[in-house]
Amino acid sequence: MLPPELPPLPAPTRAECDVVDGYLAVVDLVGRLNPARAGDTYAALRAAQALPARALELRDALARMHARGESELHAGTPARALRVLDGERRAGRAALPRDPSA
């Protein structure tokens, strides 16, 4: 049995898509930088070097939205896009892992 189909949502603007993409790019890099997760210093260094450029792209997307008079982020559509793009797992890599002894 298939799950019920969700009602259609308004299509995101190009700037909203850029915000979601930019946010996930930053989250992915922060996840690679997370010192509480196993990894090598070179990978973390490369992520740190890429982070400013991705943050600027995210800033520019938000600036475009603001310049066009989009003064609010309506969370419903971007949240759904983030879920579809595996945003919860990706953002989880940036968080502190659970303490296995707790």
TAPESUL-V12585 format. One record per residue. N is the residue number from 1. RES is the residue in one letter. PSI is psi in degrees with one decimal (NA if undefined). D_FIRST is the distance of its C-alpha to the first C-alpha in whole Angstrom. Layout:
# TAPESUL-V12585
n=N res=RES psi=PSI d_first=D_FIRST
n=N res=RES psi=PSI d_first=D_FIRST
This chain:
# TAPESUL-V12585
n=1 res=M psi=132.9 d_first=0
n=2 res=L psi=148.0 d_first=4
n=3 res=P psi=156.5 d_first=7
n=4 res=P psi=143.3 d_first=9
n=5 res=E psi=135.1 d_first=12
n=6 res=L psi=151.6 d_first=15
n=7 res=P psi=149.6 d_first=18
n=8 res=P psi=143.1 d_first=20
n=9 res=L psi=156.1 d_first=23
n=10 res=P psi=144.3 d_first=27
n=11 res=A psi=137.3 d_first=27
n=12 res=P psi=151.7 d_first=29
n=13 res=T psi=167.5 d_first=33
n=14 res=R psi=-40.6 d_first=34
n=15 res=A psi=-39.4 d_first=36
n=16 res=E psi=-40.3 d_first=33
n=17 res=C psi=-41.7 d_first=31
n=18 res=D psi=-35.5 d_first=35
n=19 res=V psi=-46.6 d_first=35
n=20 res=V psi=-47.0 d_first=31
n=21 res=D psi=-43.7 d_first=32
n=22 res=G psi=-40.6 d_first=35
n=23 res=Y psi=-46.5 d_first=34
n=24 res=L psi=-35.0 d_first=32
n=25 res=A psi=-43.2 d_first=35
n=26 res=V psi=-43.9 d_first=37
n=27 res=V psi=-42.8 d_first=34
n=28 res=D psi=-42.7 d_first=34
n=29 res=L psi=-42.2 d_first=38
n=30 res=V psi=-37.2 d_first=38
n=31 res=G psi=-39.0 d_first=36
n=32 res=R psi=-23.7 d_first=38
n=33 res=L psi=-13.7 d_first=41
n=34 res=N psi=111.5 d_first=40
n=35 res=P psi=-12.1 d_first=43
n=36 res=A psi=-1.1 d_first=41
n=37 res=R psi=151.2 d_first=38
n=38 res=A psi=144.6 d_first=40
n=39 res=G psi=174.2 d_first=41
n=40 res=D psi=157.7 d_first=44
n=41 res=T psi=-30.5 d_first=47
n=42 res=Y psi=-42.4 d_first=47
n=43 res=A psi=-41.3 d_first=43
n=44 res=A psi=-39.6 d_first=44
n=45 res=L psi=-45.7 d_first=47
n=46 res=R psi=-40.0 d_first=45
n=47 res=A psi=-42.2 d_first=42
n=48 res=A psi=-36.2 d_first=45
n=49 res=Q psi=-33.6 d_first=47
n=50 res=A psi=-20.4 d_first=44
n=51 res=L psi=-45.9 d_first=43
n=52 res=P psi=-40.6 d_first=46
n=53 res=A psi=-41.8 d_first=45
n=54 res=R psi=-37.9 d_first=41
n=55 res=A psi=-37.3 d_first=42
n=56 res=L psi=-39.2 d_first=44
n=57 res=E psi=-41.3 d_first=41
n=58 res=L psi=-44.6 d_first=39
n=59 res=R psi=-43.5 d_first=43
n=60 res=D psi=-38.9 d_first=43
n=61 res=A psi=-42.1 d_first=40
n=62 res=L psi=-36.9 d_first=40
n=63 res=A psi=-38.9 d_first=44
n=64 res=R psi=-43.0 d_first=43
n=65 res=M psi=-45.6 d_first=40
n=66 res=H psi=-42.5 d_first=43
n=67 res=A psi=-29.7 d_first=46
n=68 res=R psi=3.7 d_first=43
n=69 res=G psi=7.4 d_first=43
n=70 res=E psi=96.4 d_first=40
n=71 res=S psi=-7.1 d_first=41
n=72 res=E psi=146.1 d_first=38
n=73 res=L psi=116.6 d_first=35
n=74 res=H psi=109.5 d_first=32
n=75 res=A psi=-24.8 d_first=29
n=76 res=G psi=-54.7 d_first=26
n=77 res=T psi=-48.4 d_first=26
n=78 res=P psi=-36.1 d_first=27
n=79 res=A psi=-41.4 d_first=25
n=80 res=R psi=-41.7 d_first=22
n=81 res=A psi=-41.5 d_first=24
n=82 res=L psi=-39.1 d_first=25
n=83 res=R psi=-43.1 d_first=22
n=84 res=V psi=-35.9 d_first=20
n=85 res=L psi=17.8 d_first=23
n=86 res=D psi=33.8 d_first=23
n=87 res=G psi=-32.9 d_first=26
n=88 res=E psi=-45.6 d_first=25
n=89 res=R psi=-43.3 d_first=26
n=90 res=R psi=-41.8 d_first=29
n=91 res=A psi=-30.3 d_first=30
n=92 res=G psi=-28.1 d_first=30
n=93 res=R psi=-23.4 d_first=32
n=94 res=A psi=-14.7 d_first=35
n=95 res=A psi=163.0 d_first=35
n=96 res=L psi=127.3 d_first=37
n=97 res=P psi=154.0 d_first=35
n=98 res=R psi=145.8 d_first=35
n=99 res=D psi=115.7 d_first=38
n=100 res=P psi=-21.6 d_first=37
n=101 res=S psi=-10.0 d_first=40
n=102 res=A psi=NA d_first=38
